[in-house]
Amino acid sequence: MSEKREPQEIDDEAGLYVISVASELSGLHPQTLRQYDRLGLVSPSRTEGRNRRYSLRDIASLRMVQRLVGEGINHAGIKRIIELEAAMANMAIEVAQLRIEVDALLNENPPKVLKGKKKSEVIVYEEEK
């Protein structure tokens, strides 16, 4: 009987695809992929022999770069957009971690509520016409 194996989860970061396959998957010429690598727009991993290996994330990035080029954004602008999006993602992670810490601290030390203090009512004033 054959041994049943669990399906493996695909790592978006794993460099699996050679440049010809990445070219087909992204719809871009291999020379364009090399140029984007030289410009630092998409940096695939490398084998010991220095051959490029593209991940699923790299291919998604290639498609995004091509979309931005199609919108008329130059390579320097695209590089800046990529940098800002990465910074924003890092900040979102940091905010989420801080939120978890704040929630834990609030659970350990709940804020003290003043007893006997009434909530103030809000009265809306409308001028007669």
Backbone as numpy.savetxt, mean C-alpha at the origin, in Angstrom:
# Nx Ny Nz CAx CAy CAz Cx Cy Cz
-1.36 -44.52 -2.20 -2.21 -43.33 -2.20 -1.33 -42.09 -2.20
-1.82 -41.06 -2.85 -1.05 -39.81 -2.87 -1.32 -39.01 -1.60
-0.30 -38.31 -1.19 -0.40 -37.51 0.02 -1.13 -36.20 -0.29
-2.12 -35.87 0.51 -2.87 -34.64 0.31 -2.10 -33.48 0.93
-1.85 -32.44 0.14 -1.10 -31.29 0.64 -2.02 -30.10 0.76
-1.71 -29.27 1.72 -2.46 -28.03 1.91 -2.07 -27.04 0.82
-3.03 -26.28 0.29 -2.66 -25.25 -0.69 -1.81 -24.18 -0.03
-0.78 -23.75 -0.74 0.09 -22.73 -0.18 -0.43 -21.35 -0.52
-0.27 -20.46 0.43 -0.67 -19.09 0.22 0.37 -18.39 -0.67
-0.09 -17.63 -1.64 0.82 -16.94 -2.54 1.29 -15.66 -1.88
2.60 -15.48 -1.88 3.21 -14.28 -1.30 3.29 -13.21 -2.38
2.62 -12.08 -2.16 2.62 -10.99 -3.14 4.01 -10.41 -3.36
4.90 -10.61 -2.38 6.24 -10.02 -2.43 7.28 -10.95 -3.06
6.93 -12.21 -3.26 7.91 -13.18 -3.76 8.19 -12.93 -5.24
9.46 -12.83 -5.58 9.86 -12.63 -6.97 9.78 -13.95 -7.73
8.70 -14.11 -8.47 8.44 -15.38 -9.15 8.60 -15.32 -10.66
8.41 -14.15 -11.24 8.28 -14.06 -12.68 9.50 -13.44 -13.34
10.01 -14.11 -14.38 11.10 -13.55 -15.17 10.56 -12.38 -15.98
11.45 -11.61 -16.56 11.04 -10.38 -17.23 10.07 -10.62 -18.39
10.23 -11.73 -19.12 9.33 -11.99 -20.25 7.91 -12.25 -19.77
7.76 -12.97 -18.65 6.43 -13.25 -18.10 5.83 -11.96 -17.52
6.65 -11.21 -16.80 6.18 -9.94 -16.23 5.75 -9.00 -17.34
6.47 -9.03 -18.45 6.13 -8.20 -19.60 4.75 -8.56 -20.13
4.49 -9.86 -20.26 3.17 -10.31 -20.74 2.07 -9.95 -19.75
2.33 -10.18 -18.47 1.30 -9.92 -17.45 0.99 -8.43 -17.31
1.99 -7.59 -17.51 1.78 -6.14 -17.35 1.37 -5.47 -18.66
1.61 -6.14 -19.77 1.30 -5.55 -21.07 2.34 -4.54 -21.53
3.52 -4.57 -20.93 4.59 -3.63 -21.26 5.76 -4.36 -21.91
6.49 -3.66 -22.74 7.66 -4.22 -23.40 8.76 -4.47 -22.36
9.54 -5.55 -22.51 10.62 -5.80 -21.54 11.58 -4.62 -21.37
11.83 -3.89 -22.45 12.74 -2.74 -22.35 12.13 -1.66 -21.44
10.81 -1.53 -21.47 10.13 -0.57 -20.60 10.30 -0.99 -19.14
10.21 -2.31 -18.87 10.41 -2.80 -17.52 11.82 -2.50 -17.04
12.81 -2.67 -17.92 14.19 -2.37 -17.56 14.35 -0.88 -17.26
13.71 -0.04 -18.08 13.79 1.41 -17.87 13.17 1.79 -16.53
12.00 1.24 -16.21 11.35 1.55 -14.94 12.22 1.11 -13.77
12.95 -0.01 -13.93 13.86 -0.46 -12.89 15.02 0.53 -12.74
15.60 0.97 -13.85 16.71 1.94 -13.79 16.27 3.24 -13.14
15.03 3.66 -13.40 14.51 4.91 -12.83 14.06 4.74 -11.38
13.99 3.51 -10.91 13.58 3.27 -9.53 12.07 3.30 -9.34
11.31 3.19 -10.43 9.85 3.20 -10.31 9.34 1.85 -9.83
9.90 0.78 -10.34 9.58 -0.58 -9.92 10.90 -1.32 -9.80
11.20 -1.83 -8.62 12.48 -2.49 -8.38 12.25 -3.96 -8.05
12.34 -4.84 -9.04 12.14 -6.26 -8.78 13.30 -6.84 -7.99
13.06 -8.00 -7.39 14.15 -8.68 -6.69 15.10 -9.26 -7.74
16.25 -9.71 -7.29 17.27 -10.25 -8.20 17.70 -11.63 -7.74
18.05 -12.46 -8.72 18.63 -13.77 -8.41 20.12 -13.57 -8.14
20.80 -14.65 -7.78 22.24 -14.55 -7.56 22.95 -14.13 -8.84
22.41 -14.49 -9.98 22.99 -14.12 -11.27 22.55 -12.74 -11.73
21.89 -11.97 -10.86 21.44 -10.60 -11.12 20.26 -10.52 -12.10
19.57 -11.63 -12.35 18.38 -11.59 -13.21 17.21 -11.06 -12.41
16.37 -10.30 -13.07 15.20 -9.72 -12.41 14.14 -10.78 -12.18
13.50 -10.69 -11.02 12.35 -11.54 -10.70 11.25 -10.64 -10.17
10.13 -10.62 -10.87 9.01 -9.74 -10.54 7.99 -10.48 -9.68
7.47 -9.78 -8.69 6.41 -10.32 -7.83 5.06 -9.84 -8.34
4.00 -10.37 -7.75 2.65 -9.90 -8.10 2.51 -8.41 -7.77
3.11 -7.99 -6.67 3.06 -6.57 -6.29 3.80 -5.71 -7.32
4.94 -6.22 -7.81 5.68 -5.49 -8.85 4.84 -5.33 -10.11
4.14 -6.37 -10.49 3.32 -6.32 -11.70 2.17 -5.33 -11.51
1.57 -5.31 -10.33 0.53 -4.32 -10.04 1.11 -2.91 -10.11
2.34 -2.74 -9.60 3.00 -1.43 -9.66 3.28 -1.02 -11.10
3.70 -1.98 -11.92 3.95 -1.69 -13.34 2.67 -1.18 -14.02
1.57 -1.82 -13.71 0.29 -1.39 -14.29 -0.09 0.00 -13.82
0.16 0.29 -12.54 -0.14 1.62 -12.01 0.73 2.67 -12.68
2.02 2.37 -12.83 2.94 3.31 -13.49 2.46 3.57 -14.91
2.08 2.54 -15.62 1.62 2.71 -17.00 0.34 3.55 -17.05
-0.54 3.35 -16.07 -1.77 4.16 -16.01 -1.43 5.62 -15.80
-0.49 5.90 -14.90 -0.09 7.28 -14.61 0.60 7.91 -15.82
1.42 7.13 -16.52 2.04 7.64 -17.76 0.95 8.00 -18.75
-0.06 7.15 -18.85 -1.18 7.41 -19.76 -1.96 8.66 -19.39
-1.91 9.04 -18.12 -2.58 10.26 -17.66 -1.71 11.49 -17.85
-0.50 11.28 -18.39 0.36 12.41 -18.69 1.33 12.81 -17.59
1.50 11.96 -16.60 2.42 12.27 -15.51 3.82 11.79 -15.89
4.83 12.64 -15.70 6.19 12.25 -16.07 6.77 11.30 -15.01
7.93 10.71 -15.35 8.52 9.71 -14.47 8.89 10.26 -13.10
9.38 11.50 -13.04 9.71 12.10 -11.74 8.45 12.25 -10.89
7.36 12.66 -11.51 6.09 12.80 -10.80 5.58 11.46 -10.31
5.74 10.43 -11.13 5.30 9.09 -10.75 6.12 8.59 -9.56
7.43 8.84 -9.60 8.29 8.41 -8.50 7.86 9.09 -7.20
7.53 10.37 -7.28 7.08 11.12 -6.09 5.75 10.57 -5.58
4.84 10.25 -6.49 3.55 9.68 -6.10 3.76 8.36 -5.37
4.64 7.52 -5.90 4.94 6.23 -5.27 5.50 6.45 -3.87
6.44 7.39 -3.73 7.03 7.69 -2.43 5.97 8.17 -1.43
5.09 9.07 -1.89 4.05 9.61 -1.00 3.04 8.55 -0.61
2.68 7.67 -1.54 1.75 6.60 -1.21 2.36 5.64 -0.20
3.65 5.36 -0.34 4.32 4.48 0.63 4.36 5.14 2.00
4.67 6.44 2.03 4.70 7.17 3.30 3.32 7.18 3.95
2.30 7.38 3.15 0.94 7.40 3.66 0.54 6.03 4.23
0.93 4.96 3.55 0.62 3.62 4.03 1.34 3.36 5.36
2.60 3.80 5.46 3.34 3.63 6.71 2.69 4.41 7.84
2.23 5.62 7.55 1.56 6.42 8.58 0.25 5.79 9.00
-0.48 5.21 8.07 -1.75 4.55 8.41 -1.50 3.38 9.35
-0.42 2.64 9.10 -0.07 1.52 9.98 0.29 2.05 11.37
1.07 3.13 11.40 1.48 3.71 12.68 0.26 4.22 13.46
-0.67 4.86 12.78 -1.89 5.36 13.44 -2.70 4.19 14.00
-2.80 3.11 13.24 -3.55 1.94 13.71 -2.89 1.35 14.96
-1.55 1.28 14.96 -0.84 0.76 16.12 -1.05 1.68 17.33
-0.99 2.98 17.12 -1.21 3.93 18.21 -2.63 3.83 18.74
-3.59 3.63 17.84 -4.99 3.49 18.25 -5.17 2.28 19.16
-4.48 1.19 18.81 -4.55 -0.03 19.63 -3.96 0.25 21.01
-2.83 0.95 21.04 -2.20 1.29 22.32 -3.11 2.18 23.16
-3.71 3.19 22.54 -4.60 4.10 23.27 -5.81 3.36 23.80
-6.39 2.49 22.98 -7.55 1.71 23.43 -7.19 0.83 24.62
-5.99 0.20 24.57 -5.55 -0.65 25.68 -5.36 0.18 26.95
-4.76 1.35 26.82 -4.57 2.23 27.98 -5.90 2.69 28.55
-6.85 3.01 27.68 -8.17 3.43 28.15 -8.90 2.30 28.86
-8.71 1.07 28.37 -9.34 -0.07 29.03 -8.74 -0.31 30.41
-7.42 -0.12 30.53 -6.75 -0.30 31.82 -7.08 0.83 32.80
-7.24 2.03 32.28 -7.48 3.21 33.12 -8.65 4.01 32.53
-9.85 3.55 32.80 -11.00 4.27 32.22 -11.06 5.71 32.73
-11.50 6.61 31.88 -11.59 8.01 32.31 -12.62 8.16 33.43
-12.32 9.04 34.35 -13.22 9.27 35.47 -14.34 10.20 35.02
-15.56 9.82 35.35 -16.72 10.62 34.98 -17.15 11.41 36.21
-17.37 12.70 36.03 -17.84 13.53 37.14 -19.30 13.24 37.40
-19.61 12.87 38.64 -21.00 12.56 38.96 -21.74 13.83 39.27
-22.97 13.84 38.88 -23.83 14.98 39.18 -23.77 16.07 38.11
-22.85 15.95 37.19 -22.76 16.97 36.15 -23.78 16.63 35.06
-24.63 17.61 34.77 -25.65 17.41 33.75 -25.09 17.78 32.39
-25.60 17.06 31.41 -25.21 17.40 30.05 -25.91 18.70 29.67
-25.18 19.57 29.05 -25.80 20.84 28.66 -26.66 20.62 27.42
-27.76 21.33 27.42 -28.65 21.23 26.28 -28.23 22.21 25.21
-28.47 21.82 23.98 -28.17 22.70 22.85 -29.49 23.32 22.40
-29.51 24.64 22.37 -30.70 25.35 21.93 -30.37 26.01 20.60
-31.18 25.70 19.62 -30.96 26.27 18.29 -31.77 27.55 18.20
-31.12 28.62 17.84 -31.77 29.92 17.72 -32.03 30.19 16.24
-33.30 30.49 15.97 -33.63 30.85 14.61 -34.23 32.25 14.64
-33.71 33.11 13.83 -34.18 34.48 13.76 -35.49 34.52 12.98
-36.45 35.25 13.53 -37.74 35.36 12.83 -37.59 36.26 11.63
-38.27 35.94 10.57 -38.19 36.74 9.34 -39.39 37.56 9.13
